[in-house]
Amino acid sequence: RTFPLALDLGSGRGYIAQHLTKETIEKLIQVDIAENALKNAVESEIPTVNVVADEEFLPFKEDTFDLVVSSLSLHWVNDLPRAFREIHQVLKPDGVFIGAMFGGDTLYELRCSLQLAELEREGGFSPHVSPFTAVSDLGHLLSRAGFNTLTVDTDEIQVNYPGLFEVMEDLQGKCSMGESNCSWNRKPLLHRETMLAAAAIYREMYGNSDGSVPATFQIYYMIGWKFHESQARPAQRGSATVSFGDLAKIDGLL
């Protein structure tokens, strides 16, 4: 299947475009809210157009794109249900949305260590890692936005670091993920004693035998289609001719 016009939502510097081919995608629109990321986008073999825009307010007409993709950017969205509705709206009938986003168990080791350290040293805690969506909610949100024939899957990737400080440096460093906490009411800083306590808790609770510490990244993968008359539909209730109770006799029935 070929897609004459595709949209990369939250494209950053064009990471997805490097893995697409002009035989599949004829033209790609790259959208990101960060203008500097688009200015430094990597070239690809596909003709691309860069647009600075918010995922919740897409500046495109309804039924524009044959394909919308998004990789590891939707956890920055303030209103995820609205973003899904915007994606559904700009898709053509029988168009498909393929996305990946960070899930609820991402960085649970870091979150737990920081919370325990703050409770111990400061008598309370505030979130220092962005909130994430639960996988149990994702299918419902996509369905409510209008998508059908849904596929939702989850995977976990574990990366080992020398310690907590290296985890945080890698998350915030421009040369790496460039991630930080996007919560509006977040605490602006952590005291040195709290950070040292968190590093000790991290190593004690989750440390590996070689002295390193793991950081878990949970990834949700999703596929959703916009309805079209040509798509396959489930059979009517009661139209089955074979009972599930007869599955044990399947060889005889065949």
DAMO-V517346 format. One record per helix or strand of 2 or more residues. SS is the DSSP state (alpha for helix, beta for strand). FROM is the first residue (numbers start at 1). LEN is the number of residues. If there is no record, write none. Layout:
ss->{SS | SS}
from->{FROM | FROM}
len->{LEN | LEN}
This chain:
ss->{beta | alpha | beta | alpha | beta | beta | alpha | alpha | beta | alpha | alpha | beta | alpha | alpha | beta | alpha}
from->{3 | 17 | 25 | 35 | 47 | 65 | 74 | 80 | 91 | 108 | 135 | 148 | 164 | 192 | 213 | 244}
len->{7 | 3 | 8 | 5 | 6 | 7 | 3 | 11 | 13 | 15 | 10 | 14 | 9 | 15 | 13 | 10}
